Amino acid sequence: MDLRQLAAEIEPISSRYADQLGIERDDTWFLLKLQEEIGELTQAFLMRSGRARTKGRTADELDAGFREELADVLCHVVLLAHHHGVDLEAEVARKWLAWKR
């Protein structure tokens, strides 16, 4: 997956969402929205692992919720980077892939 292409595809979706709700997507919003999504991922993980109530969801629904929240976190990381002009692919290559053997 090309992260620049992903950013180009999800940016208008996020913008439309914010416009419909009257939300200003400023520096603070991008960070706090990511934090919100991490909280939802944590909740999905806890439910899936039996550490929180399942709210009547089946194991398949809990798995699906966990996967969905992972996708939300990834997309909001990409949106935050895009908002700040950070080339995530370059940063991953510099910070992580430099350690490849």
Jmol script that loads the backbone (N, CA, C; Angstrom):
load data "model"
ATOM      1  N   MET A   1       0.843  -1.179   0.000  1.00  0.00           N
ATOM      2  CA  MET A   1       0.000   0.000   0.000  1.00  0.00           C
ATOM      3  C   MET A   1       0.887   1.240   0.000  1.00  0.00           C
ATOM      4  N   ASP A   2       0.593   2.141  -0.868  1.00  0.00           N
ATOM      5  CA  ASP A   2       1.295   3.414  -0.972  1.00  0.00           C
ATOM      6  C   ASP A   2       0.630   4.395   0.002  1.00  0.00           C
ATOM      7  N   LEU A   3       1.361   4.849   0.999  1.00  0.00           N
ATOM      8  CA  LEU A   3       0.769   5.717   2.023  1.00  0.00           C
ATOM      9  C   LEU A   3       0.386   7.090   1.475  1.00  0.00           C
ATOM     10  N   ARG A   4       1.131   7.580   0.484  1.00  0.00           N
ATOM     11  CA  ARG A   4       0.768   8.866  -0.125  1.00  0.00           C
ATOM     12  C   ARG A   4      -0.568   8.745  -0.846  1.00  0.00           C
ATOM     13  N   GLN A   5      -0.744   7.639  -1.558  1.00  0.00           N
ATOM     14  CA  GLN A   5      -2.008   7.402  -2.256  1.00  0.00           C
ATOM     15  C   GLN A   5      -3.147   7.228  -1.249  1.00  0.00           C
ATOM     16  N   LEU A   6      -2.875   6.501  -0.175  1.00  0.00           N
ATOM     17  CA  LEU A   6      -3.889   6.334   0.872  1.00  0.00           C
ATOM     18  C   LEU A   6      -4.295   7.692   1.429  1.00  0.00           C
ATOM     19  N   ALA A   7      -3.322   8.542   1.713  1.00  0.00           N
ATOM     20  CA  ALA A   7      -3.620   9.884   2.229  1.00  0.00           C
ATOM     21  C   ALA A   7      -4.498  10.657   1.248  1.00  0.00           C
ATOM     22  N   ALA A   8      -4.177  10.558  -0.028  1.00  0.00           N
ATOM     23  CA  ALA A   8      -4.968  11.266  -1.048  1.00  0.00           C
ATOM     24  C   ALA A   8      -6.402  10.745  -1.109  1.00  0.00           C
ATOM     25  N   GLU A   9      -6.588   9.481  -0.823  1.00  0.00           N
ATOM     26  CA  GLU A   9      -7.928   8.903  -0.873  1.00  0.00           C
ATOM     27  C   GLU A   9      -8.736   9.167   0.391  1.00  0.00           C
ATOM     28  N   ILE A  10      -8.090   9.168   1.554  1.00  0.00           N
ATOM     29  CA  ILE A  10      -8.854   9.337   2.792  1.00  0.00           C
ATOM     30  C   ILE A  10      -9.007  10.799   3.219  1.00  0.00           C
ATOM     31  N   GLU A  11      -8.141  11.669   2.743  1.00  0.00           N
ATOM     32  CA  GLU A  11      -8.229  13.092   3.108  1.00  0.00           C
ATOM     33  C   GLU A  11      -9.594  13.680   2.773  1.00  0.00           C
ATOM     34  N   PRO A  12     -10.109  13.492   1.543  1.00  0.00           N
ATOM     35  CA  PRO A  12     -11.428  14.073   1.251  1.00  0.00           C
ATOM     36  C   PRO A  12     -12.558  13.453   2.080  1.00  0.00           C
ATOM     37  N   ILE A  13     -12.415  12.199   2.455  1.00  0.00           N
ATOM     38  CA  ILE A  13     -13.425  11.551   3.291  1.00  0.00           C
ATOM     39  C   ILE A  13     -13.443  12.196   4.674  1.00  0.00           C
ATOM     40  N   SER A  14     -12.264  12.401   5.248  1.00  0.00           N
ATOM     41  CA  SER A  14     -12.152  13.050   6.552  1.00  0.00           C
ATOM     42  C   SER A  14     -12.653  14.487   6.493  1.00  0.00           C
ATOM     43  N   SER A  15     -12.312  15.179   5.437  1.00  0.00           N
ATOM     44  CA  SER A  15     -12.738  16.568   5.275  1.00  0.00           C
ATOM     45  C   SER A  15     -14.260  16.660   5.177  1.00  0.00           C
ATOM     46  N   ARG A  16     -14.857  15.778   4.395  1.00  0.00           N
ATOM     47  CA  ARG A  16     -16.313  15.768   4.243  1.00  0.00           C
ATOM     48  C   ARG A  16     -16.994  15.462   5.588  1.00  0.00           C
ATOM     49  N   TYR A  17     -16.448  14.495   6.323  1.00  0.00           N
ATOM     50  CA  TYR A  17     -16.959  14.149   7.654  1.00  0.00           C
ATOM     51  C   TYR A  17     -16.949  15.378   8.562  1.00  0.00           C
ATOM     52  N   ALA A  18     -15.835  16.078   8.580  1.00  0.00           N
ATOM     53  CA  ALA A  18     -15.710  17.261   9.436  1.00  0.00           C
ATOM     54  C   ALA A  18     -16.669  18.364   8.984  1.00  0.00           C
ATOM     55  N   ASP A  19     -16.773  18.574   7.688  1.00  0.00           N
ATOM     56  CA  ASP A  19     -17.692  19.602   7.174  1.00  0.00           C
ATOM     57  C   ASP A  19     -19.134  19.309   7.574  1.00  0.00           C
ATOM     58  N   GLN A  20     -19.531  18.050   7.464  1.00  0.00           N
ATOM     59  CA  GLN A  20     -20.905  17.680   7.809  1.00  0.00           C
ATOM     60  C   GLN A  20     -21.208  17.906   9.289  1.00  0.00           C
ATOM     61  N   LEU A  21     -20.193  17.768  10.121  1.00  0.00           N
ATOM     62  CA  LEU A  21     -20.390  17.933  11.561  1.00  0.00           C
ATOM     63  C   LEU A  21     -19.964  19.307  12.076  1.00  0.00           C
ATOM     64  N   GLY A  22     -19.497  20.170  11.183  1.00  0.00           N
ATOM     65  CA  GLY A  22     -19.069  21.504  11.589  1.00  0.00           C
ATOM     66  C   GLY A  22     -17.806  21.501  12.429  1.00  0.00           C
ATOM     67  N   ILE A  23     -16.898  20.569  12.117  1.00  0.00           N
ATOM     68  CA  ILE A  23     -15.658  20.422  12.881  1.00  0.00           C
ATOM     69  C   ILE A  23     -14.515  21.100  12.139  1.00  0.00           C
ATOM     70  N   GLU A  24     -13.728  21.880  12.885  1.00  0.00           N
ATOM     71  CA  GLU A  24     -12.514  22.464  12.314  1.00  0.00           C
ATOM     72  C   GLU A  24     -11.363  21.488  12.539  1.00  0.00           C
ATOM     73  N   ARG A  25     -10.802  21.002  11.454  1.00  0.00           N
ATOM     74  CA  ARG A  25      -9.689  20.053  11.554  1.00  0.00           C
ATOM     75  C   ARG A  25      -8.384  20.839  11.663  1.00  0.00           C
ATOM     76  N   ASP A  26      -8.043  21.241  12.862  1.00  0.00           N
ATOM     77  CA  ASP A  26      -6.794  21.953  13.097  1.00  0.00           C
ATOM     78  C   ASP A  26      -5.777  20.987  13.706  1.00  0.00           C
ATOM     79  N   ASP A  27      -4.605  21.496  14.048  1.00  0.00           N
ATOM     80  CA  ASP A  27      -3.551  20.651  14.611  1.00  0.00           C
ATOM     81  C   ASP A  27      -4.049  19.825  15.791  1.00  0.00           C
ATOM     82  N   THR A  28      -4.785  20.475  16.673  1.00  0.00           N
ATOM     83  CA  THR A  28      -5.275  19.803  17.874  1.00  0.00           C
ATOM     84  C   THR A  28      -6.262  18.701  17.522  1.00  0.00           C
ATOM     85  N   TRP A  29      -7.178  18.976  16.584  1.00  0.00           N
ATOM     86  CA  TRP A  29      -8.177  17.979  16.215  1.00  0.00           C
ATOM     87  C   TRP A  29      -7.509  16.715  15.686  1.00  0.00           C
ATOM     88  N   PHE A  30      -6.527  16.864  14.795  1.00  0.00           N
ATOM     89  CA  PHE A  30      -5.882  15.680  14.223  1.00  0.00           C
ATOM     90  C   PHE A  30      -5.257  14.805  15.309  1.00  0.00           C
ATOM     91  N   LEU A  31      -4.620  15.417  16.284  1.00  0.00           N
ATOM     92  CA  LEU A  31      -4.002  14.645  17.359  1.00  0.00           C
ATOM     93  C   LEU A  31      -5.052  14.033  18.282  1.00  0.00           C
ATOM     94  N   LEU A  32      -6.046  14.809  18.669  1.00  0.00           N
ATOM     95  CA  LEU A  32      -7.070  14.294  19.569  1.00  0.00           C
ATOM     96  C   LEU A  32      -7.929  13.219  18.902  1.00  0.00           C
ATOM     97  N   LYS A  33      -8.181  13.355  17.611  1.00  0.00           N
ATOM     98  CA  LYS A  33      -8.945  12.329  16.900  1.00  0.00           C
ATOM     99  C   LYS A  33      -8.167  11.021  16.874  1.00  0.00           C
ATOM    100  N   LEU A  34      -6.862  11.090  16.679  1.00  0.00           N
ATOM    101  CA  LEU A  34      -6.035   9.891  16.736  1.00  0.00           C
ATOM    102  C   LEU A  34      -6.114   9.275  18.128  1.00  0.00           C
ATOM    103  N   GLN A  35      -6.044  10.094  19.149  1.00  0.00           N
ATOM    104  CA  GLN A  35      -6.143   9.597  20.525  1.00  0.00           C
ATOM    105  C   GLN A  35      -7.487   8.913  20.758  1.00  0.00           C
ATOM    106  N   GLU A  36      -8.543   9.497  20.242  1.00  0.00           N
ATOM    107  CA  GLU A  36      -9.876   8.882  20.356  1.00  0.00           C
ATOM    108  C   GLU A  36      -9.884   7.498  19.705  1.00  0.00           C
ATOM    109  N   GLU A  37      -9.313   7.418  18.525  1.00  0.00           N
ATOM    110  CA  GLU A  37      -9.290   6.137  17.810  1.00  0.00           C
ATOM    111  C   GLU A  37      -8.434   5.103  18.549  1.00  0.00           C
ATOM    112  N   ILE A  38      -7.344   5.534  19.161  1.00  0.00           N
ATOM    113  CA  ILE A  38      -6.521   4.604  19.953  1.00  0.00           C
ATOM    114  C   ILE A  38      -7.327   4.093  21.143  1.00  0.00           C
ATOM    115  N   GLY A  39      -8.131   4.966  21.744  1.00  0.00           N
ATOM    116  CA  GLY A  39      -9.003   4.536  22.828  1.00  0.00           C
ATOM    117  C   GLY A  39     -10.012   3.501  22.364  1.00  0.00           C
ATOM    118  N   GLU A  40     -10.580   3.701  21.174  1.00  0.00           N
ATOM    119  CA  GLU A  40     -11.531   2.735  20.640  1.00  0.00           C
ATOM    120  C   GLU A  40     -10.841   1.416  20.302  1.00  0.00           C
ATOM    121  N   LEU A  41      -9.611   1.478  19.810  1.00  0.00           N
ATOM    122  CA  LEU A  41      -8.844   0.258  19.556  1.00  0.00           C
ATOM    123  C   LEU A  41      -8.572  -0.476  20.865  1.00  0.00           C
ATOM    124  N   THR A  42      -8.228   0.267  21.899  1.00  0.00           N
ATOM    125  CA  THR A  42      -7.984  -0.342  23.208  1.00  0.00           C
ATOM    126  C   THR A  42      -9.248  -1.041  23.706  1.00  0.00           C
ATOM    127  N   GLN A  43     -10.372  -0.376  23.591  1.00  0.00           N
ATOM    128  CA  GLN A  43     -11.627  -0.987  24.018  1.00  0.00           C
ATOM    129  C   GLN A  43     -11.916  -2.258  23.218  1.00  0.00           C
ATOM    130  N   ALA A  44     -11.728  -2.216  21.905  1.00  0.00           N
ATOM    131  CA  ALA A  44     -11.973  -3.389  21.066  1.00  0.00           C
ATOM    132  C   ALA A  44     -11.040  -4.532  21.456  1.00  0.00           C
ATOM    133  N   PHE A  45      -9.792  -4.207  21.744  1.00  0.00           N
ATOM    134  CA  PHE A  45      -8.831  -5.226  22.169  1.00  0.00           C
ATOM    135  C   PHE A  45      -9.249  -5.849  23.494  1.00  0.00           C
ATOM    136  N   LEU A  46      -9.630  -5.011  24.447  1.00  0.00           N
ATOM    137  CA  LEU A  46     -10.034  -5.520  25.753  1.00  0.00           C
ATOM    138  C   LEU A  46     -11.272  -6.416  25.647  1.00  0.00           C
ATOM    139  N   MET A  47     -12.217  -6.014  24.834  1.00  0.00           N
ATOM    140  CA  MET A  47     -13.419  -6.827  24.644  1.00  0.00           C
ATOM    141  C   MET A  47     -13.067  -8.158  23.986  1.00  0.00           C
ATOM    142  N   ARG A  48     -12.237  -8.102  22.971  1.00  0.00           N
ATOM    143  CA  ARG A  48     -11.849  -9.296  22.216  1.00  0.00           C
ATOM    144  C   ARG A  48     -11.045 -10.265  23.074  1.00  0.00           C
ATOM    145  N   SER A  49     -10.256  -9.740  24.001  1.00  0.00           N
ATOM    146  CA  SER A  49      -9.389 -10.587  24.826  1.00  0.00           C
ATOM    147  C   SER A  49     -10.041 -11.003  26.146  1.00  0.00           C
ATOM    148  N   GLY A  50     -11.312 -10.670  26.319  1.00  0.00           N
ATOM    149  CA  GLY A  50     -12.025 -11.076  27.524  1.00  0.00           C
ATOM    150  C   GLY A  50     -11.742 -10.225  28.743  1.00  0.00           C
ATOM    151  N   ARG A  51     -11.174  -9.053  28.552  1.00  0.00           N
ATOM    152  CA  ARG A  51     -10.843  -8.176  29.675  1.00  0.00           C
ATOM    153  C   ARG A  51     -11.855  -7.048  29.868  1.00  0.00           C
ATOM    154  N   ALA A  52     -12.898  -7.059  29.035  1.00  0.00           N
ATOM    155  CA  ALA A  52     -13.974  -6.069  29.157  1.00  0.00           C
ATOM    156  C   ALA A  52     -15.261  -6.751  28.694  1.00  0.00           C
ATOM    157  N   ARG A  53     -16.376  -6.195  29.098  1.00  0.00           N
ATOM    158  CA  ARG A  53     -17.644  -6.806  28.692  1.00  0.00           C
ATOM    159  C   ARG A  53     -17.804  -6.694  27.172  1.00  0.00           C
ATOM    160  N   THR A  54     -18.426  -7.693  26.613  1.00  0.00           N
ATOM    161  CA  THR A  54     -18.545  -7.792  25.151  1.00  0.00           C
ATOM    162  C   THR A  54     -19.765  -7.091  24.595  1.00  0.00           C
ATOM    163  N   LYS A  55     -20.639  -6.606  25.474  1.00  0.00           N
ATOM    164  CA  LYS A  55     -21.862  -5.915  25.054  1.00  0.00           C
ATOM    165  C   LYS A  55     -22.703  -6.795  24.124  1.00  0.00           C
ATOM    166  N   GLY A  56     -22.654  -8.109  24.361  1.00  0.00           N
ATOM    167  CA  GLY A  56     -23.455  -9.042  23.587  1.00  0.00           C
ATOM    168  C   GLY A  56     -22.927  -9.374  22.206  1.00  0.00           C
ATOM    169  N   ARG A  57     -21.724  -8.929  21.893  1.00  0.00           N
ATOM    170  CA  ARG A  57     -21.157  -9.192  20.565  1.00  0.00           C
ATOM    171  C   ARG A  57     -20.569 -10.595  20.503  1.00  0.00           C
ATOM    172  N   THR A  58     -20.679 -11.193  19.329  1.00  0.00           N
ATOM    173  CA  THR A  58     -20.108 -12.523  19.119  1.00  0.00           C
ATOM    174  C   THR A  58     -18.600 -12.396  18.935  1.00  0.00           C
ATOM    175  N   ALA A  59     -17.918 -13.539  18.978  1.00  0.00           N
ATOM    176  CA  ALA A  59     -16.463 -13.541  18.756  1.00  0.00           C
ATOM    177  C   ALA A  59     -16.136 -12.970  17.384  1.00  0.00           C
ATOM    178  N   ASP A  60     -16.918 -13.316  16.363  1.00  0.00           N
ATOM    179  CA  ASP A  60     -16.672 -12.780  15.018  1.00  0.00           C
ATOM    180  C   ASP A  60     -16.869 -11.265  14.981  1.00  0.00           C
ATOM    181  N   GLU A  61     -17.879 -10.772  15.679  1.00  0.00           N
ATOM    182  CA  GLU A  61     -18.114  -9.329  15.727  1.00  0.00           C
ATOM    183  C   GLU A  61     -16.992  -8.619  16.474  1.00  0.00           C
ATOM    184  N   LEU A  62     -16.495  -9.241  17.535  1.00  0.00           N
ATOM    185  CA  LEU A  62     -15.374  -8.660  18.279  1.00  0.00           C
ATOM    186  C   LEU A  62     -14.114  -8.615  17.421  1.00  0.00           C
ATOM    187  N   ASP A  63     -13.858  -9.674  16.668  1.00  0.00           N
ATOM    188  CA  ASP A  63     -12.708  -9.681  15.755  1.00  0.00           C
ATOM    189  C   ASP A  63     -12.845  -8.599  14.693  1.00  0.00           C
ATOM    190  N   ALA A  64     -14.043  -8.489  14.127  1.00  0.00           N
ATOM    191  CA  ALA A  64     -14.279  -7.471  13.094  1.00  0.00           C
ATOM    192  C   ALA A  64     -14.093  -6.069  13.666  1.00  0.00           C
ATOM    193  N   GLY A  65     -14.592  -5.847  14.873  1.00  0.00           N
ATOM    194  CA  GLY A  65     -14.433  -4.541  15.509  1.00  0.00           C
ATOM    195  C   GLY A  65     -12.979  -4.193  15.748  1.00  0.00           C
ATOM    196  N   PHE A  66     -12.201  -5.186  16.163  1.00  0.00           N
ATOM    197  CA  PHE A  66     -10.767  -4.977  16.384  1.00  0.00           C
ATOM    198  C   PHE A  66     -10.079  -4.591  15.075  1.00  0.00           C
ATOM    199  N   ARG A  67     -10.382  -5.310  14.009  1.00  0.00           N
ATOM    200  CA  ARG A  67      -9.786  -5.003  12.703  1.00  0.00           C
ATOM    201  C   ARG A  67     -10.185  -3.602  12.233  1.00  0.00           C
ATOM    202  N   GLU A  68     -11.448  -3.251  12.427  1.00  0.00           N
ATOM    203  CA  GLU A  68     -11.926  -1.920  12.021  1.00  0.00           C
ATOM    204  C   GLU A  68     -11.207  -0.811  12.783  1.00  0.00           C
ATOM    205  N   GLU A  69     -11.002  -1.018  14.066  1.00  0.00           N
ATOM    206  CA  GLU A  69     -10.324   0.009  14.865  1.00  0.00           C
ATOM    207  C   GLU A  69      -8.851   0.131  14.494  1.00  0.00           C
ATOM    208  N   LEU A  70      -8.216  -0.993  14.139  1.00  0.00           N
ATOM    209  CA  LEU A  70      -6.841  -0.918  13.631  1.00  0.00           C
ATOM    210  C   LEU A  70      -6.786  -0.062  12.371  1.00  0.00           C
ATOM    211  N   ALA A  71      -7.751  -0.258  11.482  1.00  0.00           N
ATOM    212  CA  ALA A  71      -7.806   0.534  10.249  1.00  0.00           C
ATOM    213  C   ALA A  71      -8.023   2.011  10.563  1.00  0.00           C
ATOM    214  N   ASP A  72      -8.895   2.297  11.537  1.00  0.00           N
ATOM    215  CA  ASP A  72      -9.131   3.691  11.914  1.00  0.00           C
ATOM    216  C   ASP A  72      -7.855   4.348  12.440  1.00  0.00           C
ATOM    217  N   VAL A  73      -7.121   3.633  13.285  1.00  0.00           N
ATOM    218  CA  VAL A  73      -5.876   4.193  13.832  1.00  0.00           C
ATOM    219  C   VAL A  73      -4.881   4.452  12.710  1.00  0.00           C
ATOM    220  N   LEU A  74      -4.712   3.481  11.818  1.00  0.00           N
ATOM    221  CA  LEU A  74      -3.792   3.677  10.693  1.00  0.00           C
ATOM    222  C   LEU A  74      -4.194   4.897   9.873  1.00  0.00           C
ATOM    223  N   CYS A  75      -5.460   5.002   9.540  1.00  0.00           N
ATOM    224  CA  CYS A  75      -5.900   6.130   8.714  1.00  0.00           C
ATOM    225  C   CYS A  75      -5.699   7.462   9.426  1.00  0.00           C
ATOM    226  N   HIS A  76      -5.919   7.496  10.721  1.00  0.00           N
ATOM    227  CA  HIS A  76      -5.725   8.769  11.430  1.00  0.00           C
ATOM    228  C   HIS A  76      -4.247   9.106  11.623  1.00  0.00           C
ATOM    229  N   VAL A  77      -3.388   8.122  11.702  1.00  0.00           N
ATOM    230  CA  VAL A  77      -1.942   8.396  11.682  1.00  0.00           C
ATOM    231  C   VAL A  77      -1.564   8.992  10.325  1.00  0.00           C
ATOM    232  N   VAL A  78      -2.075   8.402   9.263  1.00  0.00           N
ATOM    233  CA  VAL A  78      -1.786   8.906   7.916  1.00  0.00           C
ATOM    234  C   VAL A  78      -2.327  10.328   7.752  1.00  0.00           C
ATOM    235  N   LEU A  79      -3.536  10.579   8.247  1.00  0.00           N
ATOM    236  CA  LEU A  79      -4.106  11.923   8.152  1.00  0.00           C
ATOM    237  C   LEU A  79      -3.292  12.941   8.946  1.00  0.00           C
ATOM    238  N   LEU A  80      -2.850  12.570  10.138  1.00  0.00           N
ATOM    239  CA  LEU A  80      -2.034  13.466  10.955  1.00  0.00           C
ATOM    240  C   LEU A  80      -0.726  13.791  10.237  1.00  0.00           C
ATOM    241  N   ALA A  81      -0.096  12.785   9.683  1.00  0.00           N
ATOM    242  CA  ALA A  81       1.151  13.011   8.945  1.00  0.00           C
ATOM    243  C   ALA A  81       0.908  13.898   7.729  1.00  0.00           C
ATOM    244  N   HIS A  82      -0.143  13.620   6.995  1.00  0.00           N
ATOM    245  CA  HIS A  82      -0.475  14.418   5.805  1.00  0.00           C
ATOM    246  C   HIS A  82      -0.720  15.879   6.191  1.00  0.00           C
ATOM    247  N   HIS A  83      -1.451  16.084   7.267  1.00  0.00           N
ATOM    248  CA  HIS A  83      -1.758  17.444   7.728  1.00  0.00           C
ATOM    249  C   HIS A  83      -0.479  18.220   8.031  1.00  0.00           C
ATOM    250  N   HIS A  84       0.524  17.534   8.557  1.00  0.00           N
ATOM    251  CA  HIS A  84       1.777  18.197   8.927  1.00  0.00           C
ATOM    252  C   HIS A  84       2.854  18.076   7.850  1.00  0.00           C
ATOM    253  N   GLY A  85       2.502  17.532   6.705  1.00  0.00           N
ATOM    254  CA  GLY A  85       3.460  17.440   5.604  1.00  0.00           C
ATOM    255  C   GLY A  85       4.580  16.442   5.846  1.00  0.00           C
ATOM    256  N   VAL A  86       4.310  15.423   6.625  1.00  0.00           N
ATOM    257  CA  VAL A  86       5.315  14.401   6.927  1.00  0.00           C
ATOM    258  C   VAL A  86       5.193  13.263   5.918  1.00  0.00           C
ATOM    259  N   ASP A  87       6.296  12.907   5.300  1.00  0.00           N
ATOM    260  CA  ASP A  87       6.347  11.772   4.380  1.00  0.00           C
ATOM    261  C   ASP A  87       6.583  10.519   5.222  1.00  0.00           C
ATOM    262  N   LEU A  88       5.505   9.825   5.553  1.00  0.00           N
ATOM    263  CA  LEU A  88       5.610   8.667   6.434  1.00  0.00           C
ATOM    264  C   LEU A  88       6.491   7.569   5.841  1.00  0.00           C
ATOM    265  N   GLU A  89       6.391   7.348   4.560  1.00  0.00           N
ATOM    266  CA  GLU A  89       7.204   6.298   3.944  1.00  0.00           C
ATOM    267  C   GLU A  89       8.689   6.604   4.124  1.00  0.00           C
ATOM    268  N   ALA A  90       9.071   7.853   3.919  1.00  0.00           N
ATOM    269  CA  ALA A  90      10.471   8.235   4.094  1.00  0.00           C
ATOM    270  C   ALA A  90      10.899   8.100   5.547  1.00  0.00           C
ATOM    271  N   GLU A  91      10.012   8.479   6.465  1.00  0.00           N
ATOM    272  CA  GLU A  91      10.354   8.389   7.885  1.00  0.00           C
ATOM    273  C   GLU A  91      10.450   6.945   8.360  1.00  0.00           C
ATOM    274  N   VAL A  92       9.580   6.082   7.860  1.00  0.00           N
ATOM    275  CA  VAL A  92       9.665   4.659   8.209  1.00  0.00           C
ATOM    276  C   VAL A  92      10.970   4.080   7.674  1.00  0.00           C
ATOM    277  N   ALA A  93      11.318   4.440   6.453  1.00  0.00           N
ATOM    278  CA  ALA A  93      12.572   3.957   5.877  1.00  0.00           C
ATOM    279  C   ALA A  93      13.765   4.431   6.695  1.00  0.00           C
ATOM    280  N   ARG A  94      13.736   5.698   7.116  1.00  0.00           N
ATOM    281  CA  ARG A  94      14.851   6.259   7.876  1.00  0.00           C
ATOM    282  C   ARG A  94      14.924   5.666   9.282  1.00  0.00           C
ATOM    283  N   LYS A  95      13.793   5.568   9.943  1.00  0.00           N
ATOM    284  CA  LYS A  95      13.778   5.184  11.358  1.00  0.00           C
ATOM    285  C   LYS A  95      13.753   3.669  11.578  1.00  0.00           C
ATOM    286  N   TRP A  96      13.006   2.949  10.775  1.00  0.00           N
ATOM    287  CA  TRP A  96      12.823   1.513  10.986  1.00  0.00           C
ATOM    288  C   TRP A  96      13.618   0.660  10.005  1.00  0.00           C
ATOM    289  N   LEU A  97      13.486   0.950   8.731  1.00  0.00           N
ATOM    290  CA  LEU A  97      14.087   0.059   7.735  1.00  0.00           C
ATOM    291  C   LEU A  97      15.601   0.172   7.673  1.00  0.00           C
ATOM    292  N   ALA A  98      16.134   1.209   8.273  1.00  0.00           N
ATOM    293  CA  ALA A  98      17.594   1.335   8.351  1.00  0.00           C
ATOM    294  C   ALA A  98      18.194   0.208   9.182  1.00  0.00           C
ATOM    295  N   TRP A  99      17.373  -0.445  10.004  1.00  0.00           N
ATOM    296  CA  TRP A  99      17.831  -1.528  10.864  1.00  0.00           C
ATOM    297  C   TRP A  99      17.751  -2.911  10.193  1.00  0.00           C
ATOM    298  N   LYS A 100      17.272  -2.930   8.944  1.00  0.00           N
ATOM    299  CA  LYS A 100      17.207  -4.224   8.240  1.00  0.00           C
ATOM    300  C   LYS A 100      18.609  -4.781   8.076  1.00  0.00           C
ATOM    301  N   ARG A 101      18.714  -6.063   8.169  1.00  0.00           N
ATOM    302  CA  ARG A 101      20.032  -6.703   8.002  1.00  0.00           C
ATOM    303  C   ARG A 101      20.232  -7.127   6.585  1.00  0.00           C
TER     304      ARG A 101
END
end "model"
wireframe off; spacefill off
backbone 0.3
color backbone group
